[in-house]
Amino acid sequence: MSIIPSIACIGLLGKHGNPLHISIFAPHDAVQGAHLEFSFLLNASLDIFELRTQDRNRVDQDLGMLQAVDERLSIWGWETGTGVKFAVVVDMWGNEGRPSTGFGVKGEDVKPNPFYTPDDHAPMATSKGGGSAGEITSKKFITEVKRIGDNWKPGLEKV
């Protein structure tokens, strides 16, 4: 059986680099200290996000592969127009035997929050008691991220 790459971690980082959500997938989720390790990798990718977004010739929000961590892991990134960063850590050794049942995400499932105030989630405002930590707590969102991470395979156009 050939080895198929899989997603090891999906992280959402706020405009100021604050972690909004981190999901870790098998087999990495069973490793003690994995959350800390992937938090460090996502944090380390922020410098590369910053360098890539300074490119004035950039047309797309897809920043491609940000870095190859080692022969096994690589980090891929996308940045939204609001400065939220999506970082996906891909495990090139994969996780053999995972089923693939991909479905597309509908646009109406991903709506912006009209009551969101970016300044309330800034690290300085949070540290001074002026805002919330900003972590994503929506069960629907977390379930959707888990579904994408569990079902993604190279070459899929819709997950």
C-alpha positions as a Markdown table, in Angstrom:
| # | Residue | x | y | z |
|---|---|---|---|---|
| 1 | Met | 0.0 | 0.0 | 0.0 |
| 2 | Ser | 1.4 | 3.4 | -0.9 |
| 3 | Ile | 1.7 | 6.2 | 1.6 |
| 4 | Ile | -0.9 | 9.0 | 1.2 |
| 5 | Pro | -0.2 | 12.4 | 2.8 |
| 6 | Ser | -2.7 | 13.5 | 5.4 |
| 7 | Ile | -3.4 | 16.6 | 7.5 |
| 8 | Ala | -1.7 | 16.6 | 10.9 |
| 9 | Cys | -3.0 | 19.9 | 12.1 |
| 10 | Ile | -5.2 | 22.8 | 11.1 |
| 11 | Gly | -4.7 | 26.1 | 12.9 |
| 12 | Leu | -6.4 | 29.5 | 12.6 |
| 13 | Leu | -4.4 | 32.4 | 13.8 |
| 14 | Gly | -5.9 | 35.9 | 14.4 |
| 15 | Lys | -4.8 | 39.1 | 12.9 |
| 16 | His | -2.3 | 39.7 | 15.7 |
| 17 | Gly | -1.0 | 36.1 | 15.7 |
| 18 | Asn | -3.3 | 34.9 | 18.5 |
| 19 | Pro | -4.5 | 31.3 | 18.1 |
| 20 | Leu | -8.2 | 31.1 | 17.4 |
| 21 | His | -8.4 | 27.4 | 16.9 |
| 22 | Ile | -6.1 | 24.4 | 16.6 |
| 23 | Ser | -7.2 | 20.9 | 15.6 |
| 24 | Ile | -4.8 | 18.0 | 15.7 |
| 25 | Phe | -5.5 | 14.8 | 13.7 |
| 26 | Ala | -4.5 | 11.1 | 14.0 |
| 27 | Pro | -2.0 | 9.8 | 14.7 |
| 28 | His | -0.6 | 13.0 | 16.2 |
| 29 | Asp | -3.5 | 13.6 | 18.5 |
| 30 | Ala | -2.6 | 10.6 | 20.6 |
| 31 | Val | 1.0 | 11.9 | 21.2 |
| 32 | Gln | 1.6 | 13.5 | 24.6 |
| 33 | Gly | 2.6 | 17.2 | 24.1 |
| 34 | Ala | 1.4 | 17.3 | 20.5 |
| 35 | His | -0.7 | 20.4 | 21.2 |
| 36 | Leu | 2.3 | 22.3 | 22.4 |
| 37 | Glu | 4.5 | 21.1 | 19.5 |
| 38 | Phe | 1.9 | 22.1 | 16.9 |
| 39 | Ser | 1.2 | 25.4 | 18.7 |
| 40 | Phe | 5.0 | 26.2 | 18.4 |
| 41 | Leu | 5.0 | 25.2 | 14.7 |
| 42 | Leu | 2.0 | 27.5 | 13.9 |
| 43 | Asn | 3.6 | 30.3 | 15.9 |
| 44 | Ala | 6.9 | 29.9 | 14.0 |
| 45 | Ser | 5.0 | 30.1 | 10.7 |
| 46 | Leu | 3.8 | 33.7 | 11.6 |
| 47 | Asp | 7.1 | 35.2 | 10.4 |
| 48 | Ile | 6.8 | 33.5 | 7.1 |
| 49 | Phe | 3.1 | 34.7 | 6.8 |
| 50 | Glu | 4.4 | 38.2 | 7.3 |
| 51 | Leu | 7.1 | 37.9 | 4.7 |
| 52 | Arg | 4.8 | 36.4 | 2.1 |
| 53 | Thr | 2.1 | 39.0 | 2.6 |
| 54 | Gln | 4.5 | 41.9 | 2.1 |
| 55 | Asp | 4.9 | 40.8 | -1.6 |
| 56 | Arg | 3.2 | 43.5 | -3.5 |
| 57 | Asn | 2.9 | 41.3 | -6.6 |
| 58 | Arg | 0.8 | 38.8 | -4.7 |
| 59 | Val | -2.6 | 38.4 | -6.3 |
| 60 | Asp | -4.0 | 35.4 | -4.4 |
| 61 | Gln | -4.6 | 34.7 | -0.7 |
| 62 | Asp | -3.1 | 31.2 | -1.1 |
| 63 | Leu | 0.4 | 31.5 | 0.1 |
| 64 | Gly | 1.3 | 28.0 | -0.8 |
| 65 | Met | 3.9 | 26.0 | 1.2 |
| 66 | Leu | 5.3 | 28.2 | 3.9 |
| 67 | Gln | 8.0 | 25.9 | 5.1 |
| 68 | Ala | 9.1 | 22.3 | 5.2 |
| 69 | Val | 9.6 | 21.5 | 8.8 |
| 70 | Asp | 11.4 | 18.3 | 8.1 |
| 71 | Glu | 11.2 | 15.4 | 5.7 |
| 72 | Arg | 7.8 | 14.5 | 7.2 |
| 73 | Leu | 5.9 | 17.8 | 8.0 |
| 74 | Ser | 5.2 | 20.9 | 5.9 |
| 75 | Ile | 3.1 | 24.0 | 6.6 |
| 76 | Trp | 0.8 | 25.5 | 4.0 |
| 77 | Gly | -0.9 | 28.8 | 4.5 |
| 78 | Trp | -3.8 | 31.1 | 3.4 |
| 79 | Glu | -4.7 | 34.5 | 4.7 |
| 80 | Thr | -8.1 | 36.1 | 4.6 |
| 81 | Gly | -8.8 | 39.7 | 3.7 |
| 82 | Thr | -9.3 | 40.4 | 7.4 |
| 83 | Gly | -5.9 | 39.1 | 8.3 |
| 84 | Val | -7.0 | 35.7 | 9.8 |
| 85 | Lys | -4.4 | 33.1 | 8.8 |
| 86 | Phe | -5.2 | 29.4 | 8.1 |
| 87 | Ala | -2.2 | 27.2 | 8.5 |
| 88 | Val | -2.4 | 23.5 | 7.6 |
| 89 | Val | 0.4 | 21.1 | 8.7 |
| 90 | Val | 0.6 | 18.2 | 6.2 |
| 91 | Asp | 2.1 | 14.9 | 7.2 |
| 92 | Met | 3.8 | 13.5 | 4.1 |
| 93 | Trp | 4.0 | 10.0 | 5.7 |
| 94 | Gly | 0.3 | 10.0 | 6.1 |
| 95 | Asn | -2.1 | 8.0 | 8.1 |
| 96 | Glu | -2.8 | 4.8 | 6.2 |
| 97 | Gly | -6.3 | 3.4 | 6.2 |
| 98 | Arg | -8.4 | 6.5 | 6.9 |
| 99 | Pro | -11.6 | 6.6 | 5.0 |
| 100 | Ser | -12.3 | 9.4 | 2.6 |
| 101 | Thr | -15.9 | 10.7 | 2.3 |
| 102 | Gly | -15.5 | 14.3 | 1.2 |
| 103 | Phe | -18.4 | 16.8 | 0.8 |
| 104 | Gly | -18.3 | 20.4 | -0.3 |
| 105 | Val | -18.7 | 23.3 | 2.1 |
| 106 | Lys | -21.6 | 25.6 | 1.2 |
| 107 | Gly | -21.1 | 29.3 | 1.3 |
| 108 | Glu | -24.0 | 29.8 | 3.7 |
| 109 | Asp | -22.2 | 27.6 | 6.2 |
| 110 | Val | -19.4 | 30.0 | 6.5 |
| 111 | Lys | -20.8 | 33.4 | 7.3 |
| 112 | Pro | -19.0 | 36.3 | 9.0 |
| 113 | Asn | -20.1 | 37.3 | 12.5 |
| 114 | Pro | -21.7 | 40.8 | 12.1 |
| 115 | Phe | -21.1 | 41.5 | 15.9 |
| 116 | Tyr | -17.4 | 40.7 | 15.7 |
| 117 | Thr | -15.2 | 43.6 | 16.8 |
| 118 | Pro | -11.5 | 43.0 | 15.9 |
| 119 | Asp | -10.2 | 45.4 | 18.6 |
| 120 | Asp | -11.9 | 43.3 | 21.3 |
| 121 | His | -9.7 | 40.3 | 20.3 |
| 122 | Ala | -6.4 | 42.2 | 20.0 |
| 123 | Pro | -3.8 | 40.7 | 22.4 |
| 124 | Met | -3.2 | 44.0 | 24.2 |
| 125 | Ala | -6.9 | 44.5 | 24.8 |
| 126 | Thr | -7.3 | 41.0 | 26.1 |
| 127 | Ser | -4.3 | 41.2 | 28.4 |
| 128 | Lys | -5.7 | 44.4 | 29.9 |
| 129 | Gly | -9.1 | 42.8 | 30.4 |
| 130 | Gly | -10.7 | 44.7 | 27.6 |
| 131 | Gly | -11.8 | 41.7 | 25.4 |
| 132 | Ser | -12.2 | 38.0 | 25.2 |
| 133 | Ala | -9.5 | 35.5 | 24.3 |
| 134 | Gly | -11.0 | 35.2 | 20.9 |
| 135 | Glu | -10.9 | 31.4 | 20.6 |
| 136 | Ile | -13.5 | 29.9 | 18.3 |
| 137 | Thr | -16.0 | 27.9 | 20.3 |
| 138 | Ser | -18.7 | 27.2 | 17.7 |
| 139 | Lys | -19.3 | 23.4 | 17.7 |
| 140 | Lys | -20.4 | 23.6 | 14.1 |
| 141 | Phe | -17.2 | 25.2 | 13.0 |
| 142 | Ile | -15.0 | 22.8 | 15.0 |
| 143 | Thr | -16.9 | 19.8 | 13.6 |
| 144 | Glu | -16.4 | 21.2 | 10.1 |
| 145 | Val | -12.6 | 21.6 | 10.6 |
| 146 | Lys | -12.4 | 18.1 | 12.0 |
| 147 | Arg | -14.3 | 16.7 | 9.0 |
| 148 | Ile | -12.0 | 18.5 | 6.6 |
| 149 | Gly | -8.9 | 17.3 | 8.4 |
| 150 | Asp | -10.1 | 13.7 | 8.6 |
| 151 | Asn | -11.3 | 13.5 | 4.9 |
| 152 | Trp | -8.7 | 15.4 | 3.0 |
| 153 | Lys | -6.5 | 13.6 | 0.5 |
| 154 | Pro | -4.1 | 15.0 | -2.2 |
| 155 | Gly | -6.0 | 15.9 | -5.4 |
| 156 | Leu | -9.4 | 16.4 | -3.8 |
| 157 | Glu | -11.1 | 19.5 | -5.2 |
| 158 | Lys | -13.9 | 19.5 | -2.6 |
| 159 | Val | -13.6 | 18.2 | 0.9 |
